[in-house]
């Protein structure tokens, strides 16, 4: 038995649902109203109940189980173009590549209705209104407010879909540099741990059994005594706060991260020491590989220079060359 409306789905599991995953079963019987990925997001956000209780997307079903999905009320935004300076690394008729500044929110949210990257993009490219949604004009992926570095913006729906597909298929190369607390036991490794909303604080993310798969590869570049490690991180997935959560999970939180390391302002940093230094993808029109690099923000690089002098360690040559751009 199924009841479906504009904002909800109520579904009683039949005999064919025995042993099925909740997300697979519910999406296949929602008459196209909910995709599997959409249901997974709703589960993560606490909008799906199984027999009246918060559940997980991978929950196995039994006949007679009751699934209830409720969509959160939509938020109406009046996205206003604002002439905010952008550091544009590359631009053509199909896309923009931007080196995002620290402190800039990517798109409007509660408490940040103005001054976002979306407002700035809409001023720079007025024709982007409506591309990819009301509040995310052309935005393919995002960075946290105080994370700096490279992101790509599509100028039409075709390019947006292609770039989003590349991210989904793990074809986009996303390279981050992070300064982390402590010395890693191994010089390289992989953190494969699911990430979802923290049960203790819904404003934070956490490694949790009910989370979605999240995989981060890392490589230690330089160590500064036993106090700090400069690390390259490569995303295989793109969960909210992924690197920050994963580094904290392995007991090496990102320096300056106010949410996961409690070291706000350490080493003179104005935010977490996390920078999207490299970005690579196939151009949605030509199919040609496009690769970009972006220098670290000055506060991050100054902190590294001070550590370099104090501990008499050398920074990677490729990083120094990027800073000279």
N, C-alpha and C positions, 0 to 999 in steps of 0.2 A: 504494500500500500504506500502511495506517495502523495504528498501534498507539496505544491510548489507555487511560490509567489515571486513578486519582484525582489523581495528582500530576504526570502527564507526558503529552505528546503526541509521537509520532514519526511523521513523515509524509514519504513519498517523492512528489515532484512528478510528476504524469502529463503527458501531452501537452497537456491543456487548461490547464495552468498556465503555458504559455509566455508570458513577458512580463508575467505578473500580479505585482502587489505582494505581498510576503510576508504582510503583515497581512490583506489581503483574502482571499487564497487559503487561508491556514491557518484563519482564523475560519470561512469558509464550509464547510470540510470537517472541523470539529471536533465535529460533531454537537451543537452548542450548548454545548460545554464552555467555549469561550473566545470572548468577544465581540471585535470588532475593537479597541475602546478598551482592553480588558484586555490583549490581545496587544501593543499599542503600549507599554503600561506595562511589561510584562515584558521587551520588547526594550530599553527604556530602562534597565531595572535589570540587564541582562546575563543574563537567564534564557532567552534564545532563541539557538540556534546555527543557522547555515546552513552545511552541509558542515563542521561542526566548529569554526566560527569565529564570534566575536561579529559581529552583523550590525545592520542597521537596518530599520525597519518598511517603508520604501519600496523595499527591495531588489527588483530584478526577477528573476523566477525562470526556470529552464530545466528541461526534463524531466530527471528523474534526480537533481535536487537533493534533499538530505536536510535537513528541518527538524526540530529537536528543541527542545521546550518543556518546561521543568522548573519546577514551582511551588516557591517557597521553603517550607520547613516552617512550618506555622502556629504562632503564638505564643499561648499561653494567658494571659489576663490576668484577674486578680481585681479588677475595677473597684469600688473601695470609695467610697461617698458620703463626702465630706468637707465640713465647714462652713467653706468659704472665702468671704470676702466677694466679692460680684459687683457691678459697677456696671451695673445694669439700666436701660437707656434706655427700653425699652418692653416690655410683656408683655400678652398676651391668651391665650385658650384654645388658640390655634393655634401661637403662636411667642413667642420671646424675642429681643430685640435687646440686645446686650451691648457695652459699651465695655471691651475687654480691656486689662488692665494690663500694663506692661512686666515681663518676666521670667516670665510665665506661659505654660507649654507648653499647647497646645490639647488634645492627647490623649496617653495614655501611649505611651511608646516606650522603647527601651533607654536606661537611665540616668535615666528620668523616669517612674517607676511610680506616684508619688503627687504630690499638689499640683497637678494639672493642671486645666484648665478643665472637662474631662469629669467629674472627681471632684466639682467644685463644682456643676456642673449637675445631676448625679444626686442630690445632697443637696437642691438647691432644688426639683427636679421628679423625685421617685422613680419616677413612672410612665414616665419616658423610657427605662428600662432595656430594651435590645433594639431601640430605634428607630434604625435606620441602622447596626446592627452592634454587636459586643461592646464595642469601646473608643471608639466615637464616637457616644454617645447623642444623636441629633437634630442633630448638627453638620453644617451644610450646606457650609461652606467654612472655611478656617483662616487664621490669621496666624502668622508666625514668632514664636518665643519673645520676642524683644526688639522686635518690631513691635507698636505699640499701635493701638487703635481699634476700629471697629465690625465686628461679625459677627452673623449671624442663626442661631438655633437653632430647628428645627422640633419641635413637640410630638407629632406623629403621622406615620405612614408616608406618608399621602396628602400632607400638607404638605411633607414632606421631598422626595418625588419631584417635586412641582411646583416647589419652589424650586431643586432641582438642575437641572431642565429649563430654568428661566429662565436659570441661569448658563450652561448648555451652549449655549443659543440666543442668548446675549449680550444678554439683556434686563435683566439686573441692572446697575445703575450703581454702580461702585466707584471712588471718588475718594480718592486718597492725596496727602499732602503730604510732600515729601522735601527735606532740605537736602543739596545735592550739592557736591562739590569743583569749583572752577573756574568759568569763565564760558562758557556755551554760545554757539556761533557763531550759532545761530538761536533765536528766541524760542519757537518751537513746532516740533513734528515728531513723527515716528513711528519707533519702533524695531521692526523686523520681523525677528527673528533667532531661529532654533530653539534651544530649551534642552533639555539632557539632562545626565546625570551627567558630571562632569569626568573625562576620561581619566587625568588626573594625580592626582586626589584624589577618591575615590568619596564622600567626605562632603560635597563641594561640587557645585554645579551650574555649568554653563558653556554658552556659545554653541558649539554643535557641529553638524556636518552630520547627525549621527545623532539629534539631538534632535527634539522635537515643536514644532510651530508655536507661536510666542509673539509677541504684538503688544502694545506699550505706546505709548500716545499721551502726549505731555508738553507742558506749557506753562510757560515761565519766568515766575514771579510777581515776583521781586525779585532783583537781583544786589548783592552786597557786594564792591565792587572787582572784582579778578580772582580772588578767593580762594574765594567761595562763591556758590551760586545756590539760591534757594528755588523749588521746582518742583512744579506739580500733575501728577500721573500718573494716567492712566485705563487700567484693564485691559480689553483685549478678550478676552484668554485668561487662564487662571489657573494658570500653571506654578509649581512650587516655586521660591521666591526670585526670582520674575520681575523685579520692579522693581530689586532689588539687583543682579542679574546684568546686566540691560540697561543700567543706569546705569554700571556698571563697564565694560561693553563699549564704550560711547561715550566712555570716559575721563573720566567725571564720577561717580565712585562716591559712594554715600551716606555722609555723614559719620558716624563712629562705628561703622561696620560692621566688626566684627573679622574677618570672613571674606573680604570682597571689597575692602576699602579700607585695611586695616591702620592704622586711625586710632582704635582703641579709646580711649574716654575723652576724645577731643578736644572742646573747648569745654564741658567739664563734663558731657557727655552720659553717661548710664548704659547706653546701647545705641545702635543705629543710629537716626538721625533720620528715621524713616519712620513715618507715622501714617495710618491709615485714617479720614479725616476725614468722608467722606460715603458713605452707602449708600442705594440706592433699589431697590425691587422691587414687584411686584404681590402683594397679600395672597392667599395660596393659597385662602382661603375666599370672600372678598368680591370679589376682583378689583380692589380699590381700590389706587391707587398709594400706597406708603408711603415717605416720605423722612426720613432721619435725619442729624444732624450731631453730631460729638463734639469737644470742645475738645482741644487738644494737651496732652500730659503736661507737668508743670511744668518739667522739665529741658530739654525741647525748646523750650518757649516762652521760658524764661529765656535760652537761647543765642541765640535770635532777637532778643530785646530788647537784649542786649549788642552784637550785630552791628549792629542798627539805630542804636544810639548811636555806635558806633565809626565807621561808614561814612556816617552821616547819611542813611540811606535809610528809606523808609516801608514798613511792612508792609501788606499788603492789608487794606482796611477790613472786608471780610467775615470775614477770619480773626480780627481783633480782636473783632468782634461775637460770634463763636462762643465766644471765651475768656471772655466775660462771662456765659455761660449758667450 
